Amino acid sequence: MISFISLSENDKRLIIVLVIIFILIFIIAGYLGLLIRKIMKYQGERIDREVHDAVVTNVITEPKHFRRFGLKKNMKLLYKEARLPLLIFCLTAIAYIIYSMAVSHIVNVFDSEVEGFPTIMFLWDFASAPKVTFFGFSIISDWPPLSHAPTFHVEAIISYIVLPLFTVSIVWFLVMVQAYIARTFRLLKLSRSIYGKNLDNYNASTNTFVPPAPKQDDKKKKDESIVK
C-alpha cells in the first residue's frame, strides 16, 4: 500500500489504464469463447439432422459404419459451405496476378506510400511514441504521433479491392473449417453414445438392467403431467 502511494500520478494513471485494457481483453476473449461454443452447438445439431433418419430406421447398426457415413455427410457439407469463399479467393488471386503482370511488378498490397491498402488508413509511429519506465519495463505513456494520413491513390485501387476480398474469403473459410471440426467431434461422440455398450445399470444377479432413478426435476414434471 505504501509503495502504491509513493507512485507518481502518471504511474497511477498508467496502472489504471493497464487494468482497464486487461479487463477489456478478458471480456472480449469471453465473448469470443461464447460465440465459438454456440457455433459448435449449432453445427452439432445440424449433423444430427443429417444422420437422424439413417440411425432411427436401423439402416446403420455399427459405430464404424456410422462414423464413415457421418464423415461423408460432413465432408459434403464442408464442400457446399466452403466453395463460395474458395471461389472468391481464387478469382481475387487471378485478378491480382493479372494486374501485377500488367504493371510488370508484384503489387505490394501492404505498401503505405503508393500502391497498398494502408494508403487510405491512419497510421501511427509507435516506435517514436513517448515511453516511461515502469517497474523496469519500457511502456508507451502517450498516443504515438501520426505518421500517415488517409490518401487515395489510383495505383492502389487493386489493393483496395483484393485485400478486403482476401481477408473476407480466408476468415469465411476458417469459420467453415471450424464448423466442420465441430460436426466431427459431435459424430465421434454420437458413435460412442448410440452404439456403446454400458454396464452401469446392469444387475448380474437378476440378469436384467435396472433403470436409473429419475432425477428430481424429471419426477416433478412427470407428477405435474399426471395431475393435468
N, C-alpha and C positions, 0 to 999 in steps of 0.2 A: 504493500500500500504506500509506504514511504517513497519507494523508487518510482512509483507512478506519479505521485505528487511532484516529485523533483523534475519530471519531464517538462520540456518546453511546450508552449501552446501548439506549435507546429507538429511536434511529435504526437501529442494527444489527438490532434485532428487526423493525423496520418493513421493512427491506430484505429480510430472510429471508421475511417474510410475503408481500411483493410477488412475490418469486421463486417461492414455492410457488403463489400464485394464477396466475401466468403459466404455470407448468408444468401445472397442472390444466386451464386453458383450452386449452392446446395439446393435451393428451391427449384432452379431450372433443371438440375440433374434429377430431382424427384419427379417433376412433371414429365420429363423425357422417359424415365423408367415406367411411369404410369401409362404413358402412351404406348410404349412397347408392349406392356402387359395386355392392354386392350386389343392391340393388333394380334398378338399371339392367341388370345381367346377367340377373337372373331374368326381368324383363319383356321383354328382348330374346329370350330363349329361348322365351318364351310366344308372341310374334308369329311366331317361326319355325314353331311348330306350326300356327298358323292359316293360313299361306300355303304350307306344305310341299307338300301334295297338288297344288295348282294348278300349282306350279313343276315338280315331278318328272314330272308327266304331260303337260307341254308345253302345258297349257291357256293359260299365259301365256308369251309368247315375246319381249316387248319391255319394256324398263325403264319406259317411260311407263305401259304397261298394268299392270305390276307395282306401281308406286307408287300408282296410282289404286285398284287392288284392295286393296292392303295398308292404305292410309289409310282405306278404308271399313270394313275389318275392325277397324282400330284405333279408329275412332270408335264402332263398336258395342260394343267392349269398354269404352270410357270411359263410354258410356251405361249399360251394365249395372252397372258398378262405382260410378258416381257418383250414381245415382238415389236410393240409400238415404240417404247423407249430405245430399243436397239435400232429400229429403223431411223428414228430421229438422229441418233448418234452417228450412224453410218452416212446418212445424207449430209449431215453437217460436216463430217470429216472429208467427204468427197468435195464439197463446196470449198472447204478450207484449202485442200491440196490444189484444186484447180486455180484458185485465186493466187496462191503462193507461186505456182508455176507461171501465171500470167505476169506477176510483178518481178519474177526472176530471183526471188529470195523467200525464205520461210518467214512468214509474218509472226512477229513476237506479240502474242495477244496480251502479255503482261507488261509491255512497254508503257511507261507513263509519259513519254515525251511526244511521240508522233502517232504510232500505229496500234497502240494497245488499248484495251478496255479501261485501264486506270486513268486515261486522259480525261474521262468525264467524272472522275471521282475526287473527293477531297483527300489529300494525303498529308500526313504529319511526319516530321522528322523526329522520331523517338530517340535517335542517337544523340541529338542535341538538346533533349529535354533537361530541365533543371533537376538535380538529384540531391538527396540528403543521405547521410549515413545513419542507419537505424539498426542498433544492436550489431554493428559490424557489417551490415548489408547495405549496398547502394540501391536506393529506391527512388523512383521518379516522384518528385514532390509537387509538380505542377504540369498543366497540359503542355505538350510539346508544341513548338512553332509550326505553322503551316508551311509545307514545302511545295504543295501543288494545288492549284485551284481548278475546278472543272472547266475544260476547254474542248470544244468539239473539233475533231479533225476528220476530213474526208478520207484520209488514208486509213483511219481506224474503223471505218464502217463495218468491214468484215469482222473485226474483233467485237464490235458491239452486238453482232448477230451470233457468231459461233460460240463465244464463251458462255453466254447465258444458256444456249441450247445444249452445249456440252454438259454444263452443270446440272440442268434440269433432267436430262436423259440419264446421267450417271446416278443421281440421287433417286430417281424413279426406279431404275433398275435395281439398285441396292434395297429399296423397300420391297420390291417383288421377291428378291432373294431371301430377305428376312421372313416374308410370308411363307415362302417355300420351306424354310427351315422350321418354322412354327408348325406347319402342317405335318412335316416329317416326324417331329417329336410327338405330335398327337397320334400319329399312326403307330409308332412304336409302343406308346403307352396303351393304346387300344388292343394291340396284338397280344399284350400280356394280360390285360384285364378281361377281355372277352373269352379268350381260349385258354387262359391259365388255369391250372389245377390247384385249388386251395383247400387245405385240410383244417382250417381254423374252426369250422363248425361241425367237424365230423366226430361222432361218438363211436369208438371201436366196440364197446360192449354191446351196443344195440345195432351196430352196422347201419346207422342212419345219420343223417345230417341234422343237427339241432339248429333251428332258425335262431338268429341273433335276436337279443332283446331289443324291442323298439325303443328308439330314442324318445325322450320326454316330449319333445316338440311334435314328433310324428304321432305319439299316442294321444296328445291333446287334440290334434287335427282330426284323428280318427273318431274320438269321442264327440267332437263337435258335429262331424258329418252324420253320426248316428242320431244325435238329438234332432238335427234338421230333418 
